[in-house]
Amino acid sequence: MILYGSSLSPFVRKVLAFAGEKGLDIELKPTGDAPGQHGPEFLAASPLRKMPALVDGDFTLPDSSAIVQYLEALHPEPNLIPTEPRARGRTIWFEEYGDAVLMGCNGKIFFNRVVAPKFLGRPGDVAVADAAECEELPPILDFLESAIPDSGFLVEDRLTLADIAIASPMANLPYMGMRVDAGRYPRLARYLDSILLRPSFAVWIERETALLARIAA
């Protein structure tokens, strides 16, 4: 299997971590030779020109949510999307919260503080990033702090897609010069430390950190 995209994208990272937890071997490839320049293989797999896009033999599939559903059906064990109706519903809801609400906020910060200046060679909109950090992010963190059970997992007291989908966008906080305040959000801070230290995340975070260090040098 080939996955087109960059693991710096939380959507791509979500798929990579999901596959990692299942023990699947996925080859990560860039979408093209340079930012904004997409190759024909990626374009054939992703009609909307958005990452990630999966190629599995003669089968192609875009969109992270579609891809994880495909991987779950193809390799049902270990089960990462619960089958019990209420747990399944909660898992899908948390994935949507991560993709839409959390990424809606973090994406503004990440693009303007990291992508635009470091990869596109132009200034980001600092005001947009600052407003998202100060006004949009705190209520999100408040909710997540209240939502994490004592078990340290969002659904069924075990790792599921819900945890992967929430932790993936949060992995970008250090790249944006941010962190979760453990004094204000102790449960969330412990939760993220636990999830992001799993090998399925840690291997990609290590590579991303090294990449950003090279760019900054």
C-alpha positions in Angstrom: 0.0 0.0 0.0 1.1 3.5 -0.8 -0.1 6.6 1.1 0.4 10.0 -0.6 0.9 13.0 1.7 3.1 14.3 4.5 2.8 13.1 8.1 2.9 16.7 9.2 -0.7 16.7 8.1 -2.8 15.4 11.0 -5.1 13.7 8.5 -2.1 11.8 7.0 -0.7 11.1 10.5 -4.1 9.7 11.6 -4.0 7.1 8.8 -0.4 6.2 9.5 -1.0 5.8 13.2 -4.2 3.7 12.5 -2.2 1.5 10.2 0.7 1.2 12.6 -1.7 0.0 15.4 -2.8 -2.7 13.0 0.7 -3.7 12.1 0.2 -2.7 8.4 3.1 -1.8 6.2 2.3 1.4 4.3 4.8 3.3 2.2 4.5 7.1 2.6 5.1 9.1 -0.5 5.0 12.9 -1.2 2.2 14.2 -3.3 4.8 15.7 -5.8 8.3 17.1 -6.2 7.5 20.4 -4.4 4.8 21.9 -2.3 1.8 22.7 -4.5 3.2 20.6 -7.4 1.3 17.3 -7.4 2.4 14.3 -9.3 0.0 12.3 -11.7 -0.2 9.3 -9.3 -1.5 11.5 -6.5 -3.9 13.4 -8.7 -5.3 10.1 -10.0 -6.0 9.0 -6.5 -7.2 12.2 -5.1 -9.7 14.1 -7.3 -9.9 17.0 -4.8 -6.1 17.3 -4.6 -6.2 16.8 -0.9 -4.0 14.5 1.2 -4.0 11.7 2.1 -4.7 9.4 -0.8 -4.3 5.6 -0.7 -3.2 3.3 -3.5 -3.7 -0.4 -2.8 -2.9 -2.3 -6.0 -5.4 -1.1 -8.6 -7.6 0.5 -5.9 -7.4 4.2 -5.0 -9.1 6.0 -2.2 -8.9 9.6 -0.9 -9.9 11.1 2.4 -8.6 10.0 5.8 -12.0 8.9 7.2 -12.7 6.8 4.1 -9.2 5.2 4.3 -9.4 4.2 7.9 -12.8 2.6 7.3 -11.3 0.7 4.4 -8.3 -0.5 6.5 -10.7 -1.6 9.3 -12.8 -3.6 6.9 -9.7 -5.1 5.2 -7.9 -5.9 8.5 -10.5 -6.1 11.3 -8.0 -7.1 14.0 -7.1 -5.5 16.2 -10.4 -3.8 16.2 -10.1 0.0 16.3 -13.6 1.0 15.4 -16.0 -0.6 17.9 -18.9 -2.7 16.8 -21.1 -2.0 19.8 -23.6 0.7 18.5 -23.1 3.3 21.2 -19.3 2.9 21.3 -19.1 3.0 17.5 -21.2 6.2 17.4 -19.0 7.9 20.0 -15.9 6.9 18.1 -17.1 8.3 14.8 -18.2 11.4 16.6 -14.8 12.0 18.2 -13.2 11.5 14.8 -15.4 14.1 13.3 -14.6 16.4 16.2 -10.9 16.0 15.6 -11.2 16.4 11.8 -13.6 19.4 11.9 -13.5 21.3 15.2 -9.9 20.6 16.3 -8.4 20.8 12.9 -10.6 23.9 12.0 -8.8 25.7 14.8 -5.3 24.1 14.7 -5.1 24.3 10.9 -5.3 28.1 11.0 -2.4 28.2 13.5 -0.3 25.6 11.8 -0.7 27.0 8.3 0.2 30.5 9.3 3.0 29.7 11.7 4.6 26.7 9.9 3.4 25.9 6.4 3.4 29.4 4.9 6.8 30.6 6.2 8.7 27.3 6.3 7.4 25.5 3.2 5.8 28.2 1.0 8.4 30.9 1.6 5.9 33.6 2.5 4.6 35.2 5.7 1.6 33.7 7.4 -1.3 35.7 8.8 -0.1 36.1 12.4 -3.4 37.7 13.5 -5.4 34.7 12.3 -3.1 32.3 14.1 -3.1 34.3 17.3 -6.9 34.7 17.3 -7.4 30.9 16.8 -5.0 30.2 19.7 -6.5 32.7 22.1 -10.2 32.5 21.2 -10.9 29.1 19.6 -8.5 26.7 21.2 -9.3 27.1 24.9 -12.9 25.9 24.7 -11.7 22.9 22.8 -9.1 22.1 25.4 -11.7 22.6 28.1 -14.0 20.1 26.5 -11.3 17.5 25.9 -10.1 17.8 29.5 -13.7 17.0 30.7 -14.2 14.2 28.1 -11.2 11.9 29.0 -12.2 9.0 31.3 -10.1 7.7 34.1 -9.0 4.9 31.9 -7.1 7.3 29.6 -9.0 6.3 26.5 -12.0 8.0 25.0 -14.1 4.9 24.2 -14.4 1.4 25.7 -11.4 2.0 28.0 -9.0 1.0 25.2 -7.3 2.6 22.2 -9.7 3.3 19.3 -9.9 5.5 16.3 -11.3 8.2 18.6 -8.0 8.5 20.4 -6.0 8.5 17.2 -8.2 11.2 15.6 -8.0 13.5 18.6 -4.3 13.0 19.3 -3.1 13.4 15.7 -3.9 17.2 15.4 -2.6 17.8 18.9 0.8 16.4 17.9 1.4 19.6 15.9 1.2 21.9 19.0 5.0 21.9 19.6 5.7 22.7 16.0 3.5 25.8 16.4 5.4 26.9 19.6 2.6 25.7 21.9 1.9 23.1 24.5 -0.9 21.9 26.7 -0.7 23.5 30.1 -0.5 20.5 32.5 -1.5 22.8 35.4 -4.8 23.8 33.7 -5.4 20.6 31.7 -3.7 17.8 33.7 -5.9 15.0 32.4 -5.4 16.1 28.8 -1.7 16.5 29.2 -1.3 13.0 30.6 -3.6 11.6 27.9 -1.6 13.1 25.0 1.8 12.0 26.5 0.5 8.5 26.7 -1.0 8.3 23.2 1.7 10.2 21.3 4.5 8.1 22.9 3.0 5.0 21.3 5.2 3.6 18.5 2.5 4.2 15.9 2.8 8.0 16.6 6.4 8.3 17.9 8.1 7.1 14.7 6.5 9.8 12.6 6.8 12.6 15.2 10.6 11.8 15.4 10.9 12.2 11.7 8.8 15.4 11.6 10.8 17.0 14.4 14.1 16.2 12.5 12.6 17.7 9.3 11.6 20.9 10.9 15.0 21.2 12.6 16.7 20.9 9.2 14.5 23.5 7.7 15.2 25.9 10.6 18.9 25.4 10.4 
